[in-house]
Amino acid sequence: MNEEIRERWQPAGRNQTSANLKNTAILAMLIDHIGAALLEPLYYSLYSASPPSAEMIRNIDSILRSIGRLSFPLFIFLIVEGFFYTHSRARYLIRLSLFSLISEFPFDLAFHAGDIHWDRGQNVFFTLALGFAAMWAVERIRPWSGIPEPRRANAQSGQLPAGAVLPETEAGTCQEQRADDRTDAALPETDTGRDHAQEVEDAVVGKRPGRAAAVVRIAACLALSAVFCLMAEWLNTDYGWSGVLAILIAYLIRSIGMQNLELFGMLAPLVAASPIEAAAVFDQLLIMRYHGEKGHGWNRWFYYLFYPCHLLILGSIRVLILKV
């Protein structure tokens, strides 16, 4: 790839890959869950017997839980990225649904000492699965064509991703000129040529519906969003309606290309539900440096298995060692 094009596509200082963001998210999640699963129950058990010790534990817990606020918005950001780049959305949704079931017992063990009750809450994989399904449903009926600007450049092949706009460079101008020459040669200035060109453009960009149809589709998108949020509340998933709505808002912002505003959009419902989530604003420092590449991380299944496995370990420590 032309170095000037690459520098414009991946500006200097953008050195965060999706693997870096995943590792940061699971580390913050682990820190958060140590506080929620171990320190908080320990605080309540010591409160009456030893108030000074309990107060110290509560202060440490507050620090850990504040660090943990960085985790969920990063997972939202990554799942929205995965929605646009995955090879199979159906398999992605199946994996999320499968691990929501696998993780439920470890979740109850860690946060409810193994006391399994449906109304006490379901793990975050339920929230992510509902949010993913909501994005998929909304995309099928949304009234705008909105092709998002891809973040990932194919450095190996030396070409920009599909849909990318070449910057105004000599290479870009020459490539555009060659494309114009081929178009002129293939499609002379006739009505047939213009009609064919319009058909191609419509096929690529998507024919926008009329105003009335657009209003109906927007109403349908809002209704579907409300249904998925209500499902999260009915299932009592982690983060509930605010988690699903945060995913949808991040998706909508991403789909129209306003990528730098994703975090602030998703934080609105999270902060509305719990003001402590405002601490996640520091995620913007990482997201602004994200350049769209996968990077070198752990195997994909490691990230899926980490959630139930670390909860199982924390739950076992709580029940068998701390006995709280």
C-alpha beads as a LAMMPS data file, in Angstrom:
LAMMPS data file: protein, C-alpha beads

324 atoms
323 bonds

1 atom types
1 bond types

-500.0 500.0 xlo xhi
-500.0 500.0 ylo yhi
-500.0 500.0 zlo zhi

Masses

1 110.0

Atoms # bond

1 1 1 0.000 0.000 0.000
2 1 1 1.153 3.535 -0.730
3 1 1 2.732 4.827 2.520
4 1 1 0.935 8.160 2.318
5 1 1 -2.424 6.426 1.976
6 1 1 -1.626 4.100 4.870
7 1 1 -0.626 7.009 7.099
8 1 1 -3.906 8.776 6.372
9 1 1 -5.916 5.598 6.917
10 1 1 -4.109 4.775 10.160
11 1 1 -2.986 8.135 11.620
12 1 1 0.155 8.298 13.751
13 1 1 -0.496 7.321 17.357
14 1 1 -3.285 4.852 16.594
15 1 1 -1.660 1.713 17.920
16 1 1 -4.543 -0.081 19.647
17 1 1 -5.766 -3.326 18.089
18 1 1 -8.934 -5.219 18.921
19 1 1 -6.752 -7.733 20.799
20 1 1 -5.428 -4.901 23.005
21 1 1 -8.961 -3.722 23.725
22 1 1 -10.134 -7.262 24.541
23 1 1 -7.234 -7.811 26.935
24 1 1 -7.940 -4.490 28.644
25 1 1 -11.645 -5.333 28.902
26 1 1 -11.164 -8.762 30.470
27 1 1 -8.540 -7.425 32.910
28 1 1 -10.907 -4.646 34.013
29 1 1 -13.711 -7.205 34.272
30 1 1 -11.581 -9.497 36.456
31 1 1 -10.724 -6.593 38.774
32 1 1 -14.384 -5.618 38.971
33 1 1 -15.539 -9.161 39.731
34 1 1 -12.955 -9.631 42.483
35 1 1 -14.625 -6.738 44.219
36 1 1 -18.207 -7.775 43.486
37 1 1 -17.848 -11.510 44.169
38 1 1 -15.342 -11.505 47.055
39 1 1 -14.900 -8.151 48.757
40 1 1 -18.521 -7.042 48.913
41 1 1 -19.788 -10.255 50.588
42 1 1 -16.783 -10.098 52.921
43 1 1 -17.631 -6.511 53.826
44 1 1 -21.200 -7.420 54.808
45 1 1 -20.042 -10.413 56.844
46 1 1 -17.512 -8.297 58.792
47 1 1 -19.619 -5.166 59.165
48 1 1 -21.068 -6.013 62.586
49 1 1 -18.050 -7.889 63.982
50 1 1 -15.225 -5.562 62.876
51 1 1 -16.337 -2.185 61.490
52 1 1 -12.787 -0.830 60.829
53 1 1 -11.824 -3.897 58.788
54 1 1 -15.125 -3.773 56.950
55 1 1 -14.596 -0.095 56.122
56 1 1 -11.136 -0.795 54.713
57 1 1 -12.539 -3.591 52.546
58 1 1 -15.294 -1.296 51.303
59 1 1 -12.750 1.354 50.253
60 1 1 -10.700 -1.208 48.339
61 1 1 -13.867 -2.547 46.761
62 1 1 -14.861 0.948 45.609
63 1 1 -11.540 1.325 43.803
64 1 1 -11.829 -2.079 42.121
65 1 1 -15.425 -1.478 41.045
66 1 1 -14.510 1.925 39.583
67 1 1 -11.737 0.323 37.491
68 1 1 -14.221 -2.331 36.416
69 1 1 -16.453 0.310 34.803
70 1 1 -13.992 0.356 31.898
71 1 1 -14.937 -3.177 30.915
72 1 1 -18.514 -3.247 29.588
73 1 1 -18.272 -0.256 27.193
74 1 1 -15.188 -1.850 25.617
75 1 1 -17.113 -5.100 25.151
76 1 1 -19.940 -3.126 23.522
77 1 1 -17.476 -1.401 21.214
78 1 1 -15.942 -4.748 20.240
79 1 1 -19.240 -6.533 19.685
80 1 1 -20.391 -3.740 17.374
81 1 1 -17.109 -4.059 15.468
82 1 1 -17.630 -7.821 15.342
83 1 1 -21.142 -7.320 13.989
84 1 1 -19.782 -5.451 10.968
85 1 1 -16.772 -7.680 10.326
86 1 1 -17.846 -11.221 11.233
87 1 1 -18.091 -13.758 8.420
88 1 1 -21.267 -15.245 9.879
89 1 1 -23.612 -13.284 12.090
90 1 1 -25.680 -16.414 12.715
91 1 1 -22.682 -18.288 14.166
92 1 1 -21.713 -15.223 16.198
93 1 1 -25.189 -15.051 17.751
94 1 1 -25.194 -18.802 18.429
95 1 1 -21.857 -18.522 20.262
96 1 1 -23.139 -15.672 22.422
97 1 1 -26.332 -17.592 23.218
98 1 1 -24.446 -20.798 23.991
99 1 1 -22.065 -19.092 26.410
100 1 1 -24.933 -17.279 28.086
101 1 1 -26.211 -20.718 29.127
102 1 1 -22.755 -22.098 29.974
103 1 1 -21.963 -19.069 32.146
104 1 1 -25.168 -18.985 34.177
105 1 1 -24.123 -21.403 36.940
106 1 1 -20.657 -19.803 37.420
107 1 1 -22.398 -16.412 37.468
108 1 1 -24.803 -17.509 40.214
109 1 1 -21.991 -19.185 42.133
110 1 1 -19.847 -16.049 42.119
111 1 1 -22.492 -13.417 42.795
112 1 1 -25.226 -15.332 44.626
113 1 1 -23.144 -18.035 46.390
114 1 1 -24.763 -20.681 44.184
115 1 1 -28.306 -19.608 45.067
116 1 1 -29.951 -19.963 41.657
117 1 1 -33.078 -17.880 41.195
118 1 1 -34.297 -16.573 37.852
119 1 1 -35.271 -13.184 39.276
120 1 1 -31.808 -12.544 40.750
121 1 1 -30.249 -11.785 37.404
122 1 1 -28.657 -13.407 34.368
123 1 1 -25.087 -13.034 33.142
124 1 1 -23.850 -10.436 30.679
125 1 1 -23.745 -12.867 27.746
126 1 1 -27.555 -12.680 27.712
127 1 1 -27.273 -8.909 27.335
128 1 1 -24.711 -9.172 24.542
129 1 1 -26.775 -11.793 22.697
130 1 1 -29.923 -9.657 22.908
131 1 1 -27.989 -6.601 21.775
132 1 1 -26.502 -8.479 18.826
133 1 1 -29.921 -9.798 17.802
134 1 1 -31.354 -6.282 18.129
135 1 1 -28.667 -4.856 15.807
136 1 1 -29.379 -7.555 13.259
137 1 1 -33.130 -6.961 13.394
138 1 1 -32.794 -3.182 13.094
139 1 1 -30.381 -3.457 10.166
140 1 1 -32.910 -5.497 8.199
141 1 1 -35.529 -2.739 8.293
142 1 1 -33.592 0.509 8.768
143 1 1 -34.523 3.183 6.193
144 1 1 -30.986 4.477 5.569
145 1 1 -28.409 2.720 3.433
146 1 1 -25.507 3.924 5.641
147 1 1 -22.442 1.998 4.524
148 1 1 -20.023 2.501 7.444
149 1 1 -16.478 3.587 6.716
150 1 1 -14.340 0.495 7.335
151 1 1 -11.603 0.779 9.930
152 1 1 -9.520 -2.137 8.735
153 1 1 -7.041 -1.722 5.922
154 1 1 -5.708 -4.785 4.130
155 1 1 -2.002 -4.095 4.372
156 1 1 -1.057 -7.485 2.987
157 1 1 -2.864 -7.078 -0.315
158 1 1 -2.003 -3.406 -0.540
159 1 1 -5.622 -2.337 -1.005
160 1 1 -8.064 -0.394 1.059
161 1 1 -11.179 -2.147 2.345
162 1 1 -14.327 -2.186 0.267
163 1 1 -16.186 1.096 0.502
164 1 1 -13.121 3.124 1.498
165 1 1 -12.609 6.510 -0.131
166 1 1 -9.109 7.121 -1.412
167 1 1 -7.540 10.336 -0.142
168 1 1 -6.631 13.037 -2.623
169 1 1 -3.223 11.748 -3.655
170 1 1 -1.601 11.139 -6.981
171 1 1 -2.226 7.396 -6.623
172 1 1 -5.879 8.016 -5.857
173 1 1 -6.305 10.388 -8.779
174 1 1 -4.676 7.963 -11.224
175 1 1 -6.813 5.073 -10.007
176 1 1 -9.976 7.162 -10.329
177 1 1 -8.960 8.243 -13.836
178 1 1 -8.408 4.622 -14.898
179 1 1 -11.809 3.713 -13.496
180 1 1 -13.417 6.584 -15.421
181 1 1 -11.697 5.484 -18.621
182 1 1 -12.974 1.923 -18.227
183 1 1 -16.481 3.187 -17.504
184 1 1 -16.482 5.425 -20.569
185 1 1 -15.284 2.553 -22.719
186 1 1 -17.876 0.131 -21.416
187 1 1 -20.826 2.499 -21.160
188 1 1 -21.142 5.060 -23.948
189 1 1 -23.290 8.124 -23.332
190 1 1 -26.638 6.567 -24.104
191 1 1 -29.830 6.176 -22.119
192 1 1 -29.087 2.467 -21.771
193 1 1 -25.672 3.195 -20.325
194 1 1 -27.056 5.728 -17.859
195 1 1 -29.850 3.357 -16.798
196 1 1 -27.387 0.538 -16.251
197 1 1 -25.093 2.807 -14.217
198 1 1 -28.062 3.846 -12.067
199 1 1 -29.014 0.203 -11.499
200 1 1 -25.473 -0.581 -10.378
201 1 1 -25.442 2.399 -8.030
202 1 1 -28.793 1.395 -6.552
203 1 1 -27.588 -2.177 -6.053
204 1 1 -24.458 -1.037 -4.220
205 1 1 -25.773 1.853 -2.158
206 1 1 -29.336 0.688 -1.716
207 1 1 -32.476 2.444 -2.880
208 1 1 -33.752 4.739 -0.176
209 1 1 -37.441 4.405 0.619
210 1 1 -39.883 7.283 0.271
211 1 1 -40.599 9.594 3.176
212 1 1 -43.701 7.745 4.361
213 1 1 -41.976 4.366 4.123
214 1 1 -38.955 5.771 5.966
215 1 1 -41.169 7.001 8.822
216 1 1 -42.777 3.558 9.076
217 1 1 -39.378 1.867 9.135
218 1 1 -38.044 4.242 11.774
219 1 1 -41.101 3.524 13.918
220 1 1 -40.519 -0.200 13.425
221 1 1 -36.841 0.195 14.448
222 1 1 -37.892 2.023 17.619
223 1 1 -40.515 -0.617 18.400
224 1 1 -38.016 -3.444 17.894
225 1 1 -35.475 -1.662 20.092
226 1 1 -38.083 -1.316 22.830
227 1 1 -38.978 -5.019 22.547
228 1 1 -35.365 -6.129 23.002
229 1 1 -34.881 -3.726 25.928
230 1 1 -38.030 -5.098 27.576
231 1 1 -36.779 -8.641 26.995
232 1 1 -33.562 -7.743 28.828
233 1 1 -35.616 -6.393 31.742
234 1 1 -37.881 -9.455 31.777
235 1 1 -34.871 -11.774 31.808
236 1 1 -33.194 -9.480 34.350
237 1 1 -29.910 -9.596 32.469
238 1 1 -26.755 -7.850 33.629
239 1 1 -27.132 -4.122 32.789
240 1 1 -30.726 -4.825 31.655
241 1 1 -32.379 -2.377 29.272
242 1 1 -29.475 0.065 29.475
243 1 1 -27.018 -2.544 28.180
244 1 1 -29.115 -3.443 25.132
245 1 1 -29.869 0.200 24.388
246 1 1 -26.176 1.077 24.692
247 1 1 -25.341 -1.583 22.094
248 1 1 -28.022 -0.272 19.739
249 1 1 -26.885 3.342 20.086
250 1 1 -23.263 2.358 19.429
251 1 1 -24.415 0.410 16.363
252 1 1 -26.458 3.339 15.005
253 1 1 -23.575 5.771 15.457
254 1 1 -21.172 3.290 13.846
255 1 1 -23.517 2.623 10.921
256 1 1 -23.608 6.275 9.875
257 1 1 -19.857 6.710 10.193
258 1 1 -19.664 8.911 13.335
259 1 1 -17.234 6.487 14.901
260 1 1 -15.567 8.793 17.424
261 1 1 -18.886 9.359 19.201
262 1 1 -19.680 5.705 19.867
263 1 1 -18.492 5.721 23.471
264 1 1 -20.410 8.855 24.454
265 1 1 -23.563 7.537 22.797
266 1 1 -23.431 4.183 24.571
267 1 1 -22.611 5.810 27.922
268 1 1 -25.852 7.819 27.943
269 1 1 -28.183 4.912 28.879
270 1 1 -25.553 3.271 31.108
271 1 1 -25.035 6.431 33.149
272 1 1 -28.796 7.028 33.260
273 1 1 -29.197 3.601 34.873
274 1 1 -26.135 3.865 37.138
275 1 1 -24.118 7.125 37.473
276 1 1 -20.970 5.205 38.465
277 1 1 -20.705 4.063 34.825
278 1 1 -19.452 7.569 33.989
279 1 1 -15.976 6.346 34.985
280 1 1 -15.914 4.490 31.642
281 1 1 -15.341 7.827 29.865
282 1 1 -11.616 7.028 30.140
283 1 1 -12.185 4.268 27.554
284 1 1 -12.151 7.039 24.976
285 1 1 -8.382 7.277 25.394
286 1 1 -8.138 3.711 24.051
287 1 1 -10.870 3.933 21.430
288 1 1 -9.337 7.061 19.892
289 1 1 -6.113 5.091 19.365
290 1 1 -7.840 2.086 17.817
291 1 1 -6.854 1.592 14.173
292 1 1 -9.121 -1.312 13.262
293 1 1 -6.672 -4.203 13.040
294 1 1 -7.169 -7.472 14.922
295 1 1 -3.643 -7.622 16.295
296 1 1 -2.066 -10.625 17.988
297 1 1 -4.098 -11.829 20.946
298 1 1 -5.263 -15.032 22.501
299 1 1 -7.291 -17.604 20.649
300 1 1 -10.927 -16.547 20.124
301 1 1 -12.185 -19.280 22.428
302 1 1 -9.983 -18.014 25.249
303 1 1 -12.017 -14.807 25.404
304 1 1 -15.294 -16.743 25.430
305 1 1 -14.128 -19.236 28.060
306 1 1 -12.499 -16.654 30.303
307 1 1 -15.871 -15.364 31.490
308 1 1 -17.369 -18.595 32.900
309 1 1 -13.982 -19.928 34.062
310 1 1 -12.967 -16.893 36.109
311 1 1 -16.458 -16.725 37.646
312 1 1 -16.229 -20.396 38.555
313 1 1 -12.898 -19.797 40.313
314 1 1 -14.121 -16.700 42.152
315 1 1 -17.346 -18.449 43.138
316 1 1 -15.418 -21.428 44.488
317 1 1 -13.183 -19.138 46.554
318 1 1 -16.250 -17.363 47.932
319 1 1 -18.164 -20.521 48.872
320 1 1 -15.368 -22.885 49.892
321 1 1 -12.736 -20.563 51.402
322 1 1 -14.351 -17.292 52.502
323 1 1 -17.741 -18.948 53.150
324 1 1 -19.638 -15.690 52.698

Bonds

1 1 1 2
2 1 2 3
3 1 3 4
4 1 4 5
5 1 5 6
6 1 6 7
7 1 7 8
8 1 8 9
9 1 9 10
10 1 10 11
11 1 11 12
12 1 12 13
13 1 13 14
14 1 14 15
15 1 15 16
16 1 16 17
17 1 17 18
18 1 18 19
19 1 19 20
20 1 20 21
21 1 21 22
22 1 22 23
23 1 23 24
24 1 24 25
25 1 25 26
26 1 26 27
27 1 27 28
28 1 28 29
29 1 29 30
30 1 30 31
31 1 31 32
32 1 32 33
33 1 33 34
34 1 34 35
35 1 35 36
36 1 36 37
37 1 37 38
38 1 38 39
39 1 39 40
40 1 40 41
41 1 41 42
42 1 42 43
43 1 43 44
44 1 44 45
45 1 45 46
46 1 46 47
47 1 47 48
48 1 48 49
49 1 49 50
50 1 50 51
51 1 51 52
52 1 52 53
53 1 53 54
54 1 54 55
55 1 55 56
56 1 56 57
57 1 57 58
58 1 58 59
59 1 59 60
60 1 60 61
61 1 61 62
62 1 62 63
63 1 63 64
64 1 64 65
65 1 65 66
66 1 66 67
67 1 67 68
68 1 68 69
69 1 69 70
70 1 70 71
71 1 71 72
72 1 72 73
73 1 73 74
74 1 74 75
75 1 75 76
76 1 76 77
77 1 77 78
78 1 78 79
79 1 79 80
80 1 80 81
81 1 81 82
82 1 82 83
83 1 83 84
84 1 84 85
85 1 85 86
86 1 86 87
87 1 87 88
88 1 88 89
89 1 89 90
90 1 90 91
91 1 91 92
92 1 92 93
93 1 93 94
94 1 94 95
95 1 95 96
96 1 96 97
97 1 97 98
98 1 98 99
99 1 99 100
100 1 100 101
101 1 101 102
102 1 102 103
103 1 103 104
104 1 104 105
105 1 105 106
106 1 106 107
107 1 107 108
108 1 108 109
109 1 109 110
110 1 110 111
111 1 111 112
112 1 112 113
113 1 113 114
114 1 114 115
115 1 115 116
116 1 116 117
117 1 117 118
118 1 118 119
119 1 119 120
120 1 120 121
121 1 121 122
122 1 122 123
123 1 123 124
124 1 124 125
125 1 125 126
126 1 126 127
127 1 127 128
128 1 128 129
129 1 129 130
130 1 130 131
131 1 131 132
132 1 132 133
133 1 133 134
134 1 134 135
135 1 135 136
136 1 136 137
137 1 137 138
138 1 138 139
139 1 139 140
140 1 140 141
141 1 141 142
142 1 142 143
143 1 143 144
144 1 144 145
145 1 145 146
146 1 146 147
147 1 147 148
148 1 148 149
149 1 149 150
150 1 150 151
151 1 151 152
152 1 152 153
153 1 153 154
154 1 154 155
155 1 155 156
156 1 156 157
157 1 157 158
158 1 158 159
159 1 159 160
160 1 160 161
161 1 161 162
162 1 162 163
163 1 163 164
164 1 164 165
165 1 165 166
166 1 166 167
167 1 167 168
168 1 168 169
169 1 169 170
170 1 170 171
171 1 171 172
172 1 172 173
173 1 173 174
174 1 174 175
175 1 175 176
176 1 176 177
177 1 177 178
178 1 178 179
179 1 179 180
180 1 180 181
181 1 181 182
182 1 182 183
183 1 183 184
184 1 184 185
185 1 185 186
186 1 186 187
187 1 187 188
188 1 188 189
189 1 189 190
190 1 190 191
191 1 191 192
192 1 192 193
193 1 193 194
194 1 194 195
195 1 195 196
196 1 196 197
197 1 197 198
198 1 198 199
199 1 199 200
200 1 200 201
201 1 201 202
202 1 202 203
203 1 203 204
204 1 204 205
205 1 205 206
206 1 206 207
207 1 207 208
208 1 208 209
209 1 209 210
210 1 210 211
211 1 211 212
212 1 212 213
213 1 213 214
214 1 214 215
215 1 215 216
216 1 216 217
217 1 217 218
218 1 218 219
219 1 219 220
220 1 220 221
221 1 221 222
222 1 222 223
223 1 223 224
224 1 224 225
225 1 225 226
226 1 226 227
227 1 227 228
228 1 228 229
229 1 229 230
230 1 230 231
231 1 231 232
232 1 232 233
233 1 233 234
234 1 234 235
235 1 235 236
236 1 236 237
237 1 237 238
238 1 238 239
239 1 239 240
240 1 240 241
241 1 241 242
242 1 242 243
243 1 243 244
244 1 244 245
245 1 245 246
246 1 246 247
247 1 247 248
248 1 248 249
249 1 249 250
250 1 250 251
251 1 251 252
252 1 252 253
253 1 253 254
254 1 254 255
255 1 255 256
256 1 256 257
257 1 257 258
258 1 258 259
259 1 259 260
260 1 260 261
261 1 261 262
262 1 262 263
263 1 263 264
264 1 264 265
265 1 265 266
266 1 266 267
267 1 267 268
268 1 268 269
269 1 269 270
270 1 270 271
271 1 271 272
272 1 272 273
273 1 273 274
274 1 274 275
275 1 275 276
276 1 276 277
277 1 277 278
278 1 278 279
279 1 279 280
280 1 280 281
281 1 281 282
282 1 282 283
283 1 283 284
284 1 284 285
285 1 285 286
286 1 286 287
287 1 287 288
288 1 288 289
289 1 289 290
290 1 290 291
291 1 291 292
292 1 292 293
293 1 293 294
294 1 294 295
295 1 295 296
296 1 296 297
297 1 297 298
298 1 298 299
299 1 299 300
300 1 300 301
301 1 301 302
302 1 302 303
303 1 303 304
304 1 304 305
305 1 305 306
306 1 306 307
307 1 307 308
308 1 308 309
309 1 309 310
310 1 310 311
311 1 311 312
312 1 312 313
313 1 313 314
314 1 314 315
315 1 315 316
316 1 316 317
317 1 317 318
318 1 318 319
319 1 319 320
320 1 320 321
321 1 321 322
322 1 322 323
323 1 323 324
